[in-house]
Every structure is written in C-alpha cells, then in structure tokens.
Amino acid sequence: MDSIILIFICLLAGVALKRITAVPANAHVALNQFVIYISLPALALYYIPKIEISAKLLYPLGAAWIGFLLSWVIFSMLGKMFSWPKKLIGCLVLTAGLGNTSFVGFPVIEALYGKHGLETAIIVDQPGTFVVMATLGIIVAAAYSKEVAGASGILRKIIVFPPFLAFFTGAVMNVFGYDFIDILQPVFQKLGSTVTPVALVAVGMQLKIELRSRHWGFLGLGLLYKLILMPALFYLLYKSILGGDGLEIDVAIMEAAMAPMITAAILASAHGLKPRLAGMMIGVGIPLSFLTLALWYYILNTF
C-alpha cells in the first residue's frame, strides 16, 4: 500500500512544483536525465546478473515481449492508415506497449498472490519489461524521434544509451556467473530505487490534463490496448489456445494488465515523443488501472 501512496504523492509533488516560480520550467528535463543516466543503469546492474535462466521464464517473458511487439505493429498500422505523425506513433508504442510491472505490479501481485506470485512478477519485470525497454524501447524512441535518422544513427543511439550499456554489462556477467562485490550491491539497489519517485515527479511536472485536449482520443486508444486488449490477448493465448493454468499464468496475465510504465513515459518525453500525451498515459492510466485490474482478477478467478 505504501508504494501506491508514494505514486500519487510523487505525481502531485510534480504538479505542485510546476506552479512554483523558483523551480525552472524545464526542471523535468534534468530529472529525466537523472533517471536515464543514473537510476536505470543502477537497476540493471543490480538485477540482471542475478536472473536465473530457465524454462519457467517463457510465459512471463511472453507477456512483456509479445505485448510490446504487438503494440508496435498495431500503432504503426494505425499511424499509416490515418497519417499520424511519427512522434505520436512512437509515444503510443512505448507507453501502451510497456507496463508498470514493478512499482505498481509488485505490491498488487504480492497482495493478491503472495510471495510465490511476486517471484513470477519479478520475471515479468526484469528479463521482460525492463530488457524490452532497454533494447526495443530505445530502438522505437530513436526511430520515431526527429533527432536520429538512418540505421547507423539508431544503432549509435542504442549503443550509447546508458541503460542498454548497463543491461549488456549485466547480461555478460550473468552468462559467465559473475556479480558485483557485496559493497556495491546496496549502492546499486539504492540508486535503482530512485527510478519511480524521480520519474513520477518529472511526469507530474509535465502532466497537463485539458478537457479540450486533442490527446483524449489517442489516450483512449492507448489505454484501451494497455488495460483491456493486451491482457485479453494473453488470456486467450495462454488459457484458451495453449491450455495453460496455474499461478504463473494468472500472474503473467495480471502483469500484462498493469498501467503504462513510468519509465516509458520518461523515455518518450526525453526523445520529444508527445510528452503531454505520455504524461497523461501515466496520470490517467495508473488510477484507472486499479479498476481494470479488479475486473481481470475477477475474470481469472471466475472463468
């Protein structure tokens, strides 16, 4: 519960800071960069070397990787059909394709399914959502940003992206069975724990919900996919088509139904991909997701 309270406090703090004249108007840019250059690499260096690779990863991993790829396909097709600008397509792919599987997901899953459920949730988040963000996410952000052109420019952007460098380092260490010395572990853990509060304050500073905003239609499409269509896909795939059952399946579906990923909004904003819409996906999506999560929990336990 304390994690959920912190989400709303940090969002409101960001909104309040935006109204204080002593705070620079572009302060959110510095916060975004802190998350990208400090918090996310620390998170990768702490968790990636510790991931145990096994067959049990398949269902949870699918919830992150397939969900993002489908988001990319759907919003790219819609963008071509309706001639949407590239920045809009990129924003929707990122924010609708990546779920808040940790800061919202962990406490919700632990409350509903206990410690065993949390173990599956960690698999969805670390080798799933986080790695998707650090690889495919940066590809999308670079490809749909006007700042980068051509395959070489996108590749360069990926190679110098700090979370990707940290992920690559952690992955190599994982393969060879190494981890950082004990004295560094709490350092990485504490730096990584700053992701959510700092990112949420930055999102709150950019959050501007206008009743007459042109973003409402796109917000509805993004949240429809993230909160309803994505979990429905995995419900049909895992339970109806593959005939799966059990705790791992239910947790994977619930994690697929989580609100948009906070870091995805930061990534979109940092690359100029409709920052206001990205902020609305978080600001509206998180509270709305508690209603849709209750619906999915009822479905999983009834049918």
Salt bridges, closest charged atoms under 4 A:
GLU110 OE2 - LYS115 NZ 2.75
ASP179 OD2 - LYS50 NZ 3.13
GLU210 OE2 - LYS208 NZ 3.49
GLU210 OE2 - ARG276 NH1 3.35
ASP245 OD1 - LYS239 NZ 3.37
ASP250 OD1 - LYS239 NZ 3.21
